[in-house]
Structure formats: C-alpha cells, structure tokens
Amino acid sequence: MISKSNIYDNIISPIVTEKSTNQSEYNKIVFKINKKFNKKLIKKNIEKIFKVEVTKINIVNKRSKVKKTRGRKVKVSGYKKAIVTLKKGQNIDLTTGI
C-alpha cells in the first residue's frame, strides 16, 4: 500500500503552460508525475493531498529527445504527465503549493 512518505513522491510538479491553463476551464489540471505510478495511485493521492473528487485521469508519456545545443547533442529526458479531471465545482489552487 501507500505509506505516508510516499504520498507526495508521485506528483513532481504542476505543469503551467498556456495549453494547461486553458484546460482549467473544463476542470482539468495537468501534473508531472513519477513514471512508476498508475491511474489508481495518482487518483488516491490527489484526492488525499488536495481534498477534491477526481472523476477522470488521462496519462501521457512524453518521450526523451535528442536536441542540439551550441553544436552539441544533448539528451532531454522524458517524463509522464497526468491530466486530472475534477468534479464540477471543485478546483485546486496551484499558487498555494502542496
């Protein structure tokens, strides 16, 4: 099961971009999450941490890429992100932090 020290380990950070802030109109919030966690664990932890009701979670795996920076090849690591849909009328204030 989930230990108390493990509750905050799956959510790395919220993703605040123009696209993710536009999704907040539809009660959706985007988080960067640990690659090992699945939808059920993320749902439980978000409900415990923020005290909201989650209706749906979509997960997107962002692949790692190789980019050129100053003439050198640099590997940009990939990550996993979760798009969390909340129940109508509920929201998470990302400015307060966890």
Secondary structure, 3 states (H helix, E strand, C coil): CCCHHHCCCCEEEECCCHHHHHHHHHCEEEEEECCCCCHHHHHHHHHHHHCCCEEEEEEEEECCEEEEECCEEEEECCEEEEEEEECCCCCCCCCCCC
